[in-house]
Amino acid sequence: MGECVVKRARRRTLAISVLPDGTVEVVAPLGAAEDKIHEKVEKRTRWILRQRRVFAALNVKRPPRRYCTGATHRYLGRQYRLKVSIGEDQGVKLRGAYLLVVSRSEAEDSVAALVASWMRERAKEQFSKRFVAWRTWCEERGLSEPRLRLLSMPKRWGSAHKNGTVALNPQLVRAPSICIDYVIAHEICHRLHAGHGRGFYAELNCLCPNWRQCKQRLEAMD
Ligand SMILES: [Zn+2]
């Protein structure tokens, strides 16, 4: 079943986790017998394999995005084709199935910068719109007004801070809107529950019953 590391700690129950490199880490109570530990790990085999698949998919090096005519880019889950033309009046426009880019240069990094700033603007607009409903939700629970911040994070879609700020990755605007709602719901849930315990998931299940599908779609997104 691959690499498995067993650590001992002063605790009553066994904790099994899969690390991003696929290693299984088991933290066992000081007195737990080896065979019992292995028995418990065996029972979690299916879960372990599933976790490994998720990490393997994340670790696959994706080809870099292209910024030339014909390249595809996602916005709110839909695919658009890039059409680059040369002009002085630089900018990006969405027209039908196309993202029309006017750039002074055909160089991919110039086009990439224009697309990135357009995506950031759309992210601000889309996220703010979806954020409005949460103001009332927080107010009803005596929580301070949630504040939105755009933050590029290499490995995360969002994060929540104690002061009420929810940071969202502008790249999230590439995802379908239900996935954006899931990430916001997840981060807003942290206003009530710090970790990912039972209470956290109970709340998340209420706020976003289909969160598992959303999470999978985000993980599979190109
Ligand atoms: Zn979280």
Residues whose N, C-alpha, C, O or C-beta is under 5 A from the ligand:
A	BS01	ZN	none
